Every structure is written in structure tokens, then in C-alpha cells.
Amino acid sequence: MNPRLFPFKGLALVSPPWPLFNRPSIQIASLKAYLQDRFPNVKINAFHVYLSVAERIGYPVYQAVSERTWAAEAVYAALLYPEKRVELGRLFNKSLGSGRNNEKIDFESLVSRMEEITESLLSDISWDEFDLAGFSISLCQMTASLY
């Protein structure tokens, strides 16, 4: 394949929160392998950010949030739209429901923690090595990818 059809020095593939942490992102891995085969001169890195997030906030909290679409989307929506934070907090609490200690998950604390963690994880990536970045958009990842 002609390398000029893909004239990038680097491509970052990012899988942000909230896929289930115990299921690998086969889509990102498959796409990376496919592209590396077709464009061997292009640096392609896969960043499974959601795994680091799960580790940092704790697996039980991550699992509880990732199992509820609206709760998961509300977290990053609060960072994207701070003026809607109160309404998003209500949506989060309603969507999360009760059970498995879900009532102990404080929305405001989680949003603040996610902002801190995400900024830290993103600053660890040398973005100047990449000309293009792709983000997976499934399993509650829309607002996280936009953020």
C-alpha cells in the first residue's frame, strides 16, 4: 500500500472510560494490528485509558458506574457542561440506583477525581508524536471521548 495515502508520523488510538474493565478492547487492538500491517512506517499506539481509570478510582466504583449508561455519561458531561452539574448529578444518582454500595458513590467527588485522573493520564501521553488521534465511541464513551 502506498504510504503517501497515510502520510502521518503517528496515530494514537484511545479507549476512554467506561467500557467494562474486565473485557479487553479488541476493537482498538484489531485496528492497531490492521493499520500496522498496512502502514509499517507509521507509529501507532493504543491507549486503554479506561484500565488506568478503573485502577485509580477502584474497581468496584468503576464497575458500578460502567454498568449504567446514563450514570457513566453524566460524569464527563458534568466536566463538559459545568452549568448542568446539578441536573447531571440527579441523573447520575437516579441511573446508578441502589445496590452494591452504590449510594456511597458521591457524584461531586467522582467528577472531581475523574477530572484529576483524566488530566494526569492525558498529560502523560506525548501528543506531539501523533498527527492523528482516534477515540472509541461505544459502551458509555461518548462524553469521555469529547472531553
C-alpha positions, 0 to 999 in steps of 0.5 A, a space after each residue: 500500500 502506498 504510504 503517501 495515502 497515510 502520510 502521518 508520523 503517528 496515530 494514537 488510538 484511545 479507549 476512554 472510560 467506561 467500557 467494562 474493565 474486565 473485557 479487553 478492547 479488541 476493537 482498538 487492538 484489531 485496528 492497531 494490528 490492521 493499520 500496522 500491517 498496512 502502514 509499517 512506517 507509521 507509529 501507532 499506539 493504543 491507549 486503554 485509558 479506561 484500565 488506568 481509570 478503573 485502577 485509580 478510582 477502584 474497581 468496584 466504583 468503576 464497575 458500578 458506574 460502567 454498568 449504567 449508561 446514563 450514570 457513566 455519561 453524566 460524569 464527563 458531561 458534568 466536566 463538559 457542561 459545568 452549568 448542568 452539574 446539578 441536573 447531571 448529578 440527579 441523573 447520575 444518582 437516579 441511573 446508578 440506583 441502589 445496590 452494591 454500595 452504590 449510594 456511597 458513590 458521591 457524584 461531586 467527588 467522582 467528577 472531581 477525581 475523574 477530572 484529576 485522573 483524566 488530566 494526569 493520564 492525558 498529560 502523560 501521553 506525548 501528543 506531539 508524536 501523533 498527527 492523528 488521534 482516534 477515540 472509541 465511541 461505544 459502551 458509555 464513551 461518548 462524553 469521555 471521548 469529547 472531553 
